[in-house]
């Protein structure tokens, strides 16, 4: 098992497809509101997906794979956020121009060439995530680049496309989707395969995320940004790790995929050494042994136990379950002993590769998916049972066994998939889309789609992009993240604070007040990047404060610097009073008055407390009195001025 590898030596390459939801009012191809999520539904629709021929008269391999799953697809609909367009009962409206504008901004940030016309295409998705069976998408820009470390990352294209449904459940042959997210606008930023280590992948995800958020026109929060990570090694193939939800997952996922591909290439060589080079060399037999193992102590092989489990989960034959009665089927793998336990990902073996195919395509999703001769469970009579199976099926020492169970039709589909996966193993690494897991492992999701899945959308006319439109957007474009980082770093702002400002919209407020009010850049960055962050974490509704209130507040900060020291209670009061007038907040907090008797206040404080603390040093007394004085004077008189006057008074007393 490979634990550590030299990424340069194995030729690791990775690229990204970063998907970011846009903060538009409506969806991409209809007038339904975007971002309105629901947990209930007013109705449901049952659909089945079937593959169609491409413009070249060919079927997409992924579409054929999805068709084999025989899924029953149910969509949960709420009248507040879907219409007949989402259900493919009416044609699309014209594409949302607000979304095109945001995509153009992203193109400008990344130096892309912007297309003269936006042409809508259809991208097939037969997994049920989109009721139409395809996603409408359009390229807006191509051939850009982004500064990264000591080099650049190429940007292949930037597209605008519609989001898919949210999965509710996936059991056997039934998958249920909620349609509230369906049709929300996304931008997809595709990089070249320019990343060379797992750590670079995480860093690039975060960088592109900061570019997206720099405009302030994208959604934030869990699920608003997702990325697909494409990984390959020398001699392997591109594998897409689909829907990575957090950048922090990327290093382990990329490392795991690199290890997986290296190990699959070694398995290919081992199979070739055994004389298995062509599909016809792969001998996979299957046998119905339901009656033979009927008296087994293993519950998996028991018809009654299966029926009870399916009833407990309320699975219906020919709906959640495949066709035919319960069946135990043994797959004999001739000449393939020791391949089931062949290492692939860290802590996983080739059997896991087979389980993924069986679970997804044959819909045998019980746990475990199957058992096999190289890791047979330990139970009373287990050794005798597997020996009897091997004898009955005439297995030699170089043969392996897989036992699986379920509806008859599903077990037959599983046998086909096991054979196909072994045929793929003869060639090394198959093109796949894989599902990410938090522990850094991945599981099979589907065969990687090919170019045959894309074709023109005849329902949507081309949309011209005029040069003056691009120039207008360019004129209001904020600075890209790398320029902000250089500017903020020059005044001593830590990178972590800079990244927070960009991700959470604080950079826009820094620009607002620094440009219009000529505020001190360093103090302003720390104000929005650290101080305000603390209030947000404490639950203050700081995001409700308007730009005009921030401008008015910073105007007062410039003319009355003492107010800066009362920033917390001022901002908290602004948030609590639903963004009241700043002058009204000052009045409510007693900060609208002048202090003309500072010397008298200090003199009285010293007289009152000096005798009580006669044995204290002047330093201790100074700290005590500062606390008492500033509780009344904070925001009215600068603390430095109070401290200096108090020091003078204490020196006179001593």
N, C-alpha and C positions, 0 to 999 in steps of 0.2 A: 504494500500500500504506500503510495506516495504521500508524504506529509508536507514536504516543502519542495518547491520547484524553482528553477531559474526561468523566469518568464521570457527573458530574451532568448535563451537557448531553445525553448519550445516554440518560439515565434508567436507569442500571444498577441492577438489583435482584438480590439473591442471598439464598438461604435454605439451611438445612442439614438433613440427616437423618443424625444421628450414631449409629452402631451400635457397641455396646460389649458384648463377651462378659462373662458373669457367672461368678464363681468358685464355681459350685455343684458338688456332688459328682456329680450325675447330670444327664442331659439333660432337655429340657423336657417331653417327652411319653412317655418310657419310662424304664426303670431302668438303662440303659447308662451307664457312667462318662463324664463330660464332661472334655475336656482330655487324653484319652489318644490321642496321635497315633501312627500306625504308618506304616512305609515299605514293608511287604510286605502281601500279601493271601492269604486262604484260598480265595477263590472270586470269581466275577464274574457279573454279570447284564447281559443286553442288553435295552434297552427302546427303544420309540418313543413319541413324544408326539403326541397329537391334541387339537385344541381342542374345548371343550364349550360349549354354550350357557349364558349366564348366567341368573339367575332371571328376567330380563326378556326372555329369548328372543333374546339378542344375543351375537355373538362379540366377544371382545376383539381389537383390532387387532394387539396384540403377539403373541397366541397364533396368529393367522393367519399373521403374518410368520414365526414360528418354525417353523410347519408347512411352509412353503415350502422351508425349508432341507433337509428330508428327512434329518435327522441320525440316525445310528445312535449310541445312547448306551450306554456301557459303564460299570458301576459296579464298583469294586474293593472287596471286603468283607473285613474282618478280624473274626473271631469275638469278639475282646476288646472291641470298641466298637460293634457294630451288632446289631440283632435284627430280627425280622420286621416290627416297626413301621416302621423306616426304609424298608423295601422295599414298604410299603403292603400287606402281606399280613395284618396284624392292625390293629384299631382302636387309637387312642391310649389311653394311661393318662390318669388325671386330671393336670391341669397341675401342674407342680412348684411347690409353695407357697413354697419358698425363693426361687425366681426372682421370684415375685410380690412377696415382701417387699422384695427389692432394688429392684424397679421402684417400689414405694410410697415407699421412701426417696428415690429420684430425684425423684419427684413432690413430696415434701415440700421437698426442697432448692430446687426451682424454683417453689414456690408454686402448684402445679396443684390443680385440683379433682379429687379422687379419685372414681372411679366407685363406685356401690354394688354393682354386679355386673360381673364380668369375663366377657365373651362372646367365645368363640373364633370367629374368622372364617378363611376360606380365601382366600389371595391367589395367583392363578394365576402360575406360572413354568414356561414350556414350553421354556426353554433347556437343560433337562436337569440343572440344578444341584440340583434336589430330585426324587427318584424319583416322588413322588406326583403331581407336576405342579402342586403348590400348596404354599404356606408357611402354616403355622398361626400366627396372630398375634392379639393382643388388646390393645385400648386399656385403659390403667390410669388415666391422668390426662389432663386437658385444661386449656387456658386458663391457662397460667402465664406467668411472665416472669423475666428474668434481668438484673441490672444490667450495663450495658455502656457504657464511656466516660461520656459525659454524658447517657445516655438508657437505655432498656431495650430488650431484644430479647424479642419475644413467643414463647412456647412454645405451639405449636398442640396437640401431643399427645405423650404418652409411651406407648409400647407395649412389650410383651414378645413376643418371637417366636423361632422356631427358626432356627439358622444353616443355611447351605447346604453342599454338598460342596466339596471342594478340587479345582480343575482340575488334571489331570495332563498332558493334551495335547489339542490341537484341530487335526486335520488333515483338510481336505476335509470329507467327510460323516461323519467319525468323531470323537466327542468322548469322552474318558475322564475319569472323576471318581473321587476317593478319598473314602470315606464317613465317615472318622473324625471330621471336624468337623460332620457333618450332625446336626442336632437339638440342638446346644449352645445354651443360652439366651442371648439377646441382649436388651438394651434399646435401643429406637430413640427418640431425642429429636429431635423435628421442630420447627424454628423457623419463624416467619413470614418473609416476604421483606424483612427489615428491614436487611440489610447493603448498603452503598452503594459500597464500594471493595474491590479484591482484598485489600488489607492487612487490612481489617476481617474478611474471611472467615477468614483465617488466625488472627487473634486470637480470633475467636468459637469456632473449632474447639478451640483450646487451652483456652479458658475452660470449655466444656462438658466437655472431657476431664478437667479438674481437678474439676469437679462430680462426674462419674462416679467418679473415683478417691478422692474424699474419704471415701466410705463404707468403703473398704477391701474391698469385696465384688465387685470386678471383676478380670478378668484383665489382665495387662500383657504387653508384648512385641510383636514384629512380628505383625500380623494380628489382634491382640486388639481393635483399634479401627479402624473404617473409616468413612468419611463420604461421603455423596452430596451434591454441591453443585448446587443449582438456580440457574440463571442466566437472566436475560432483560434485554433493553433495550427502550426505548420503540418500539412497533411490531413487536417480535419476539415470541417465544413462550418459554415455560419449556423449558429444555433441562437435563437431568440429567446431570452428570458423575459417573459411577458408580464407587464403590469407591476414592476417593482415599486412598492408604495413609498419607500423611504430611501434616501441616498445612503444612509448608514448600513442598509442591507447589502449594498453593491459589492464591497470588497470580498465578503465571504462567498457570495453567489458567483462572482467571476472566478475566484480561486477554485471553487468547487467544480465549475464547468471546465476550467483548464485541466484540472486533475482528471475529470471524467473523460475528456477527449483523448488525453494521453493514454489512459488505460484502455479505452475502446480501440485505439490504434494497435496497442499491444495484443488485445484479444483478436483483432483481425489477423495479425501475424501468426498467432497461435493456431487459429482455424486453418489458415493456409498451410501451416506446417503439418496439420493433420490431414491434408489433402482435400479440405473443403474450400473450394474457390468459386464455384458457380452455384446458382440457385438449385439446380437439379442434384447437387451433392448434399443438400440439406434434407435429411430424411426425418420427418416428423409424423408419427403415427398417433392416432387417438382411439380410445376404447371406452365404451360405456361399461362401467363396473358398478353401477348402482346396486344391483342384486348381490354381487360378489362381496361388497363391503357393508351390506345391510346390518350385520351384527357387530360392526366395529364399535369399540369404546369411544372413538373419536366423534364428538357431537356434530362436527361439520358434515359427516357422511350420513347423518340420520334424517330421513324424510320428515318425520314428525317434528324434530327440532327446527328444521328449515321452515316448515309451515307455521310454527308458533312464532318464530322470529319475524316472518313476513306479515303475519296478522298483527303483531305488536306494533309494527311500523305502518300498518294500514296500506300495504302495497298490493295493488290490484293486478291480477294477471292481464297480460296484453296492454297494460298501461304503464305502471311503474316497472312491472316484470316483463321479461320476454316471453315468447310463446313456448308451449310445451310443458310437460311435467318436470318435476324435480329430477335432476340427473347428477351423478358423480362421474366425471370423465377424467381418465388418466391419459396424459400426453407422454409418449415415449420419444426421447430425443436420442437418436442413434449416433453414437460416436461423440457425444457432447458432454460426457462426464467432466465435472470440475468447472464447467463454464458458468453454471448457475451461481457459484460462489466466487466468481471472478470479480476482483475489486473494480469499482467504477468511481463513484463519488466517495469522499471521505465517509467511512462507516457504512457504506452501502455497496451492494453487489449487482451483478447483471440480472439477478432475479428481480430486483427493483425496477429495472428497465422494462421487463416483461409485464410486471404487475401494472405499471402505468398504462401500457397499451390495452391490457385486458380491462382495467377499471374504466377507462374513458370510452373505448370503442365497443367492447362487449357489454358494458354497463354492469359488470359484476363488481360492485363496490362494497361488498361485505368485508369485514376484517377478520382474518387475513384474506387477501384476494385469492391466494392459493397456497398450497404447501408443496415442498419439493424434496427430493431424495437427499439433497446435500444439507438440508436443515429440517429434517422431519421432526415433528413435535414428539415429546417424551410422554407417553401415557401407557397404561397397562396393555401389554400385548403389541406395542408399537413395532418392535423389531420383527416379531413374527409376521405382522401384517404387511410390512413393506417387503419382507422377504417373499411372502406369498404372492404379492403383486408382481414382483420382478420375475418370479418363476412363471406365473400365469402368462405374462406378456413377453417371456423369453428375452429378458434383458441381460446383456453381458456386462462385464466390469467397466466398459467404456461408455455405457449408456446412462442416461439420466431420466428421472421421472418428475412430472408435475401432476398433481392432483387438484382439480378444481370442481366446483359444484354450483348449481343454480338451475334456472330454467333451461330446458334442453337447447333451444335455439341460441341462447346466450353462450352456452359452453361450446357450441360448434363455432360461433364467431370468435371466441377466445382462442381456439386451436389455430384458426387461420392467422390471427394476429401474432401469436407466438412464432409461427413459422415465418411470417413476413419480417418480424423483428430479427430473427436469426439470419435471414437473407441480407437484411441491412447490415448486420454485423460483419458479413464477409467483405463489405466495402469500407468498414471503419466507422465513421461518424455520420449518422443520418441527419438531413436537414429537418430540424424540429423546432416547434415552439414549446417552451417549457414553463411550468408554473413555479414561481418562487416561494420558498418557505423561509420562515424567520430564522431557522437554525442554519441557513446557508445552503441547504440542499434544494434540489429542484425535482419536479415530477413532470411526466409527459402531459402535454395539453392538446397538441394537435400536430399534424404534419405541417411543415413550414409552407405557407402559400407561395405560389409562383406567379409569374407575370400574367398568366392567363386569367387571373381573377379580376383584372382591371379592364374596364371598357367605358366608352363615352355615355354620359347621361343625356338621353335625347329629350328629357322633360325640361332641361334647364338651358336657357340661352347663354352664350358667352357674355361676360361683363367687362367692358373696357375700363382700364385704369389710366386716367388722364395724368399728364405730367404735373399739372398745377395741383392736383390732389396730393401727389407725393410730396411736392414742395411745401404745401400747407402743413402736412404732418411732420415733415422734417423740421420746420421752423419752431414747432412746439415740443420737439423731442428732448427728453432729459438726457443728461450725460450717461454714457454706458458705465457699467460697474467698475471696469478697470480704471477709467478716468476718475471716478469718485474715490476709489481706493487710493490712488496717487495723491489726490487733493487732500483728503482727510488725513492720510498718513503724514503729509508734510506739516500738519499742525498738531501731530501727536495723538491721533485717534487710533486706538487698537483695531486690528483687522476684525476681530469678533464683533466689536461695536458697529463698525462700518457695515458688515454683512447683515446685522440685525436691522439697521436703518434701511437698507435696501429691501430686505425681505418683507418688512412690516410696514412700509410706507413712510417711515420717519424721514427718509432722505428727501422726499417731496416737501415735507414741512421745513426741513433745514433750508432747502432752496427758497421756499416761500419767504421765510423771515430773514434769511441772510441776504437775499437779493434786494428785497423791498425795504427792509428796516436797517440794513447795513449792520446786522448783529454780529457779535464776535463768533466766528465759525467754530472754534474749538468748544466754547461754552455751549453753543447751540447744539452741536453734535452730541455732547455728553447729556444735555438736557433731554433731547428726544430719544437718544440711544440707551440711556441708563436710568435717569430719574423717572421719566414717564413710563418706562418698562416696568419699574417697580410698582407704580400705581395700577397699571393694567393687571398685573399679577394679583394685586390685592382686590381686584374686582371693580375698580372705578371705571365708569363709562367714558373714558377719555376720548374714544373714537367719535363720540357725539359732538365734540367741540368743533365749531366751524372755523374755516380759514380766517374769516374776518375777526373772530375772537382771538385767535392766535396772533394775528397781526397787531391788534389793539394791545394785547398783553405785552408783546415784545416792544412795542412803542413805549409803554410805561416802564419796562425794564431798562430801556436806554435813558429815559429822562429821570427815573427814580431808581437807581441801582439797588437800593435797600430792599425793594420788592422781590428781588431774586431770592433772597433768603427766606421768603415766605411762599415760595413757589408751590410747595406741596398742598398747603391748605387752600391757596387760590385755585389751583387746577382742580382739586377735589370738589370745591364748591361750584366751579363752573360745570363740572360733570354732573353733580347732584341736582343742580337747578336747571338742568336741560338747556345748557348753553345760554345763560342770562347775559345781559350786557355786562361787560367787564367792570365798568364804573359802579354798577349796582352791586357786584360781588365785592368790590373794595369797601363799599359802604356797609354791606352786611358783615364783613369781617373787621370793621373798624380800621381799615387801612387808607381811609380817605382824609386823614388829618395830618397836620404838621406838628412836629415836636419842637417846641421852642424853649423848653425848660430842662434840657438834658443835664446840664451841670447840677441843677437843684435836685433832680431825681437821683443822680449818682451820690451827691453829698448826703442826702437823706438816707440812702441805702447803706452807706458806709457807717453813718452814725448809729443806725438801728442795729446793725449786725456786728460792729467791730468788737464791742465788749463781749458779746456771746462767743466770739471766736478769738479772744485775746491771745491765746497760746498758739494759734495757727500762724504759719509763715504767710508772707504776703502773696506767694504763689497760690497756696491753698485758698486763701480768702478771696483772691481775684477770681479763681474758677467758680467758687460758690456764688459770689455776687454777680458774675456774668450770667449764670443760669437764672437768677432771680430777675435781673434787669431785662434780659432778652425775651423772657416769657411775655413781657408787655410791649417790648420795643421791636420785636422781630418784624421785619417788613416796613418799618417806619424809619429806622436809623441803621446804617450799616454797622455790623457787629465790630468791624475793625475800628470804627470811630468810637463806639462805646468802650471797647477794650482800652484804647489809648487814653481816653478821658478818665477811666477808672484807675489805670496805672498811675496817672498824675495825681489823682486824689489820694491814693494809698501812700504814695511817696511823701506827700505833704503831711499825712497823719503820722507817719513813722518819724 
